[in-house]
Amino acid sequence: MIHSRKPATHSTDERPMNRPEASPLPPGNPLADDVLTTLEAAQLLKRKPATLRRWRTVGEGPPWVRIGSSPKGRCLYLRRHIDSWLDANTYTSTADETVRRLPGQAS
């Protein structure tokens, strides 16, 4: 007998983890390129969606927005926030990174 399993879901994403996310905005919307799903943001950052979900829980990674008032509302990323986060985490050398990450040091 073959048992079918329900695809796993993550608590902050209502869609099954093995299905691609639909774009949050309709095609042609001028903001469509500025709003990214978790999958799109992960692809942009060359990370797995699970990494972005983990970053959200521990307060790391780029800022994100929740659409909907419940904890299961959709998590989206704004391209400008990702760009700003990347700029803030861009270093010219490992020494620059070390100095900027020390507690109490000015950036």
C-alpha positions, 0 to 999 in steps of 0.5 A, spaced: 500 500 500 502 506 498 501 512 503 501 519 500 505 524 505 502 531 506 508 536 504 512 539 509 510 546 511 514 552 515 510 555 520 511 562 517 509 560 510 503 557 508 505 554 502 508 547 502 516 547 502 517 543 495 512 548 491 515 554 488 512 561 491 507 565 487 509 572 486 506 576 491 504 582 486 500 581 479 505 582 473 505 589 470 505 592 477 510 597 478 512 594 485 513 587 483 520 587 482 521 591 489 517 585 493 520 579 493 518 572 496 522 568 501 524 564 495 526 570 490 530 573 496 534 566 497 535 566 490 538 573 490 542 572 496 545 565 493 542 562 500 536 556 501 530 559 503 531 555 510 537 560 511 532 566 511 527 563 515 532 561 520 535 568 520 528 571 521 527 567 527 534 569 530 534 576 528 540 576 522 539 577 515 536 583 511 529 586 514 523 583 512 515 585 512 509 580 514 503 581 510 497 579 514 496 580 522 497 573 524 504 569 525 502 565 519 502 571 515 506 572 509 513 574 509 516 578 504 522 582 503 523 589 499 529 589 494 531 596 497 532 593 504 536 587 501 540 592 498 541 596 504 543 590 508 548 588 503 551 595 503 552 594 511 555 587 510 560 589 505 567 590 507 574 592 504 578 587 508 578 582 513 581 587 518 575 592 516 570 586 518 573 585 524 574 592 527 566 593 525 564 587 528 567 589 535 562 591 540 563 598 542 566 600 536 564 605 531 562 603 524 
